[in-house]
Amino acid sequence: MAQKKLQSIRGMNDLLPTESARWQYVEATVADILGRYGYNEIRFPIVESTDLFKRSIGEVTDIVEKEMYTFDDRNGDSLTMRPEGTASCVRACEQNGLLYNQVQRLWYMGPMFRYERPQKGRLRQFHQIGIETFGMEGPDIDAELLLITARLWRELGIDSAVTLQLNSLGNIESRAAFKQALVAYLSERKDQLDADSQRRLDSNPLRILDSKNTSTQALLDDAPVLLDYLDDDSRQHFDTLRQLLDAAGIKYVVNPRLVRGLDYYGKTVFEWVTDKLGAQGTVCAGGRYNGLVEQLGGKATPAVGFAMGIERLVLLLEELNALPEGLQQNVDAFLMVVGNVQIDAVKVAEQLRNDMPHLRLQTHCGGGNYKSQMKKALKSGASVALVLAEGETAAGEITLKYLTEEKPHKTVAWTNLAAELVNS
């Protein structure tokens, strides 16, 4: 009986060399911009205690109820593969003494895991770049995060395809007053709500505001508006943030229905959205979460951050044809090893790499005649083939064949090879 062919797990995709080059471009651009703003990278484990996410995300959210990859280890401890990065970042910072009376500007990158129906731009193993800042209370740091993202879109060439949406969730008291008014309004119309919103009416009514159901959205047209319930401090914070963005020339739309799916957000929330990716239109989202550190056992610490999905960002770049050409780098030179000269080939190749540290040199391995190796040299994309043949090694010579230019081949001494390549 034939064995079943092994396949990747549904919603957990491979990243092939042509794709990884695009990801490296995005990741390098993000890392460069964040370094220019003075942000430092932090790394933390993929697996955490399940309690971390229950306490941070909230037990009555879709993530905790339906989507987390949770299992018991051999000691019977409940562990979860991280569904998002903020809680892990807070845990890592608190555990390692990075928060109390300190200012931190941090970023991270890596896989997250949620069990949901895979679709374009939404996978079970997906990858995020996250930014978290701690110890800064004012709207100026909120603005800085939005300036960073705006600069990223410009440098990636996609700024015309994304729109910034802003809202304020206020403080706990103003949010509770709004929630009470919203529940009262929707309870009178409960039979007109979609099934998912009816369920959320008792557990997480603010999430009804971002329902994609058209009849529910129509009901919300006359619903109470969160901005009308803001406390004075939250209103001033939001007004100043908008002034800072106006001064920097950052365009935005105030969306009073914008909420975040996680319980720990308050005051500023935002999303960068696009209409180029169909239903999966959010490219980057975040906001302020001043209460989370205390909620997880630390001292009260102001915090604000965001996350962006790398899959969606790459999809958007592809959709807009905004990826530079030649991202998958070809080699510069291809060393052909013709005959029994493997020992000499190693000497020549490693000396050349010493002399020219930035040269992308590929050495042929595995034998083969001249003709077959030349085919591989041409396929490699190299501009020059270095032919090390058995008859020339005694004289310490090697032949250069130019693959992309109409130039005659030449034979040079090994000792002059680096200088010849630099000048060719």
Secondary structure as UniProt FT lines:
FT   TURN            10..11
FT   HELIX           17..36
FT   TURN            37..38
FT   STRAND          40..41
FT   STRAND          47..49
FT   HELIX           50..57
FT   TURN            59..60
FT   HELIX           63..67
FT   STRAND          69..72
FT   TURN            74..75
FT   STRAND          78..81
FT   HELIX           86..95
FT   TURN            96..97
FT   TURN            100..101
FT   STRAND          104..113
FT   TURN            120..121
FT   STRAND          125..134
FT   HELIX           139..156
FT   HELIX           159..161
FT   STRAND          163..168
FT   HELIX           172..187
FT   TURN            188..189
FT   HELIX           190..192
FT   HELIX           195..203
FT   HELIX           205..210
FT   HELIX           214..219
FT   HELIX           220..222
FT   HELIX           226..229
FT   HELIX           232..248
FT   STRAND          253..254
FT   TURN            256..257
FT   TURN            263..264
FT   STRAND          268..273
FT   TURN            278..279
FT   STRAND          282..288
FT   TURN            290..291
FT   HELIX           292..295
FT   TURN            296..297
FT   STRAND          303..309
FT   HELIX           310..319
FT   TURN            320..321
FT   TURN            325..326
FT   STRAND          333..338
FT   HELIX           342..355
FT   TURN            357..358
FT   STRAND          361..363
FT   HELIX           370..380
FT   STRAND          384..389
FT   TURN            390..392
FT   HELIX           393..395
FT   STRAND          397..402
FT   STRAND          410..413
FT   HELIX           414..416
FT   HELIX           417..423
//
